[in-house]
């Protein structure tokens, strides 16, 4: 492009005469050149460039006023030119300045507004990334619309906006609570119910459900943390389950009991962390084919204590890796 016209990319700063001469062309929506401009304070001095589609930030801006002036240059709408939005590339975490209630003031809402409802959407909107195959369909009047992009923000346990990546935030959060891998593993293994560890981490701001979207849906919370916080290789629930099966732990409980434990292992692989010790799980298919809850516990496992012992061994085997 520069070989075609050397004005394609230009530097426009106060001490660059060639660039300054092209400032009017850069502002003129009908001018073909310049297309890309590198500058220092150009977009904070009131220069109106209506067709700006990309703003790249690569300097440490500390002034809220300057930041809003720069970003404001991208908000000009030129429908005739296809300019309906702009994109910001931020290399200095400057866009964290977007979130300043003191600068923006309180949200203003028209209490008298009552939107007229059209047919209900096929499904309620959801928070988080939307893969194409899971996109929700909406209907606006008679015009079908879809969500093309989403901007998801997270708040930490104190209600402050998380400005770093969710993975980096999770790693820092876990390491603040567990100083080492051994300390975390010890806490996990000693917990009577693993869900208690998960719930405690969630209270401290670990977003397991959202992390699953980016890291892997079929990961145990343990493996999620091991991978993110301690850089361990990923191990899926199905891989954990297969390791247990290969070790053939459960034949000592009898053939039927081993079959039931194998079904519970499949439930873990498919659905994740569940309270295997809760005997109500025996009321759910396909376990119902082995008889009622009482029959399974008393006749197949020879009592509740033996059943709980077998479940405890199953859980230990799952996490032995």
C-alpha positions, 0 to 999 in steps of 0.5 A: 500500500505504501508503494502505491502511495507513501501517504498510506501510513504517516506520522502526524506530530507537531514537529513533523511538517510532512505529516502536519500538512496531511492532517486535513486530509486525514480528517476529510472523509472523502480523502483516500490518504492517509489511512494509518496515522501514528501520533502522540496527542492528535486525538486529544486536541479536539481534532474531529476524525469522523471515520476513525475505526481503530484506536491503538493505545500504546502509551501510559495515559493517566489522565481520565480527561485525556483518555475520554477525549481520545476514545471520544474520537472514535464515537463519531457515527457515519452510517453512509461510510459504514462507520457504526462502531470502532475498535480499541487495541490496548497495549497498556491496560489504559482501558481500565479507565473506562470504569470510573463512576466519579468521572461518568456520574450516576447512571441515568434511567428514564423511570417512565420507560416501558418497553413494548414486549414482542414474542419471547426469545427462544431462550434467556440471554446468558452471560459469557462467551457464546460459541456459534452453535450455542447462540441465542436467537432473539426476535425484534418485532418481525426482524430476527437478530442474534448476538454477534459480540459480547463484552463480559466483565467480572468483579472480584470479591470486594466488588472491584472490576477485574482488569487482568485476564480471568486466568491471570486473576485466578492464578494470583487469587489461588496463590494468595490462598495456597502458597505452594502446590503441596499446600493446595493438594493437602487441603484438597485431600483432607477436605471431607467434601471437595465441593467445600474447597470449590465453594470457598474458592468461588467466594474468593472470586474464582469463576469456575463456570466461566473458566470452563468456557476457555480452558475446558468444560470436562475438567475437574475443579482440581485439574482446573486449579492445578493447570492455571495456578501451578502450570500442571498438564491438563487431565480431563475427568474422563482420563481420571475415570479411565485410570481408575478403571485400569487399576480395577479397584473395586472387584473386592466388593463383589460383581454387582457392587463393582458395576454400581461403582463403575456407573458412579465413575461414569457419572463423575466423568460426564457430570463432574464433581458430585456428592457420591456419598449421598445415597440419593444418587442411587435413585437415579437411572441407570442405578435404579436397575440394580434395585431400590436404594435400601436394597443396594446399600444393605444387600449389595454393599452389606450396610451403609458403612461398607457403602460409604467406605467404597465411595470414599475409596472411589473418590480417593482413586479418582484423585490419586493422580 
